[in-house]
Amino acid sequence: MPTQVGSNWETRFSNWTGRASDSEQERYERTCRAIGEALRASDRLGKYEFDVYAKGSYPNFTNVVRDSDVDIAVELTTFFKNRFIHAAEGLTMADVGVTPYEGDATLADFKDDVEHALIAYFGAGAVDRGSKAIRVAENTGRLPADVVPCVTERTWTSRTGYNDGIRLYNDRNPAERIVNYPKQHLEQGTRKNDATSRRYKRVVRILKRLENKMVDEGVIEAVPSFLIESSVWNVPNSDFDAPTWKARVRAALAHIYNETLTDACVTSDDWLEANAIKFLFWSGQNWGYKDAHEFVSKAWGYIGFE
């Protein structure tokens, strides 16, 4: 494995802490505005109540240029999906004061209408429907965007306790339950960043840029951006107190390496996604703990840590 002998990693890491450039931020904002305008202009969407908001690395300020796609949720709020788990099992919707939805709106219909609105605004050539998201192509003024039609899903953990997430519709498997928690992701990231003197998100950006460089040089295969971010989110706040960026990166890599040596982290409450709700390494993910372990192991050697 190549090691960057003689590299001034402290200077490089310091340079890698920065957020996106002003021009990229402007393209991001134009992208969000354009998609919002497309949806508001649609007569077919007038029968629904929905929220439109960016999710993922851009609103969380953990984006780097390579990972430039904008994720935009179009959350149907006309009705809720309700689910009961753990202590709430055995309860009914009536027990928690929820009236069952009796209208005719469905998530599948909503996704069709969102697609129609995007095609009407951007043109068929710029819109590509995937199984979970609808892709809007980039141009000189906007970034590529994945528009995600979804519905609010409320997961009850007790008679009074619940988490609100978003449930996606998979064209290939309509019965599949895909639930994410973008609002909690934003909240938890802000909290972690504040608690670490704004070093958490800077270390995330450092490791994402390091991953890009290692991929470019053929050292590793691409690693999911969210896996990197969530892995760093699980690093103790005290590890960000180290005096230099190199020392903070070393501490983060060491913690992730040691905690992913075995499968004990798979069902550990100490290893959650950056939303503090879902297990990071549960079986339904597109990655496993070995992927995180391999990345930090190779990053450690690439930097030349001993």
Secondary structure, 3 states (H helix, E strand, C coil): CCCCCCCCHHHHHHHCCCCCCHHHHHHHHHHHHHHHHHHHCCCHHHHCCEEEEEECHHHHCCCCCCCCCEEEEEEEEEEEEEEECHHHCCCCCCCCCCCCCCCCCCHHHHHHHHHHHHHHHHCHHHEEECCCCEEECCCCCCCCEEEEEEEEEEEECCCCCEEEEEEECCCCCCCCCEEECHHHHHHHHHHHHHHCCCCHHHHHHHHHHHHHHHHHCCCCCCCCHHHHHHHHHCCCHHHHHCCCHHHHHHHHHHHHHHHCCCHHHCCCCCCECCCCCCECCCCCCCCCHHHHHHHHHHHHHHHCCC
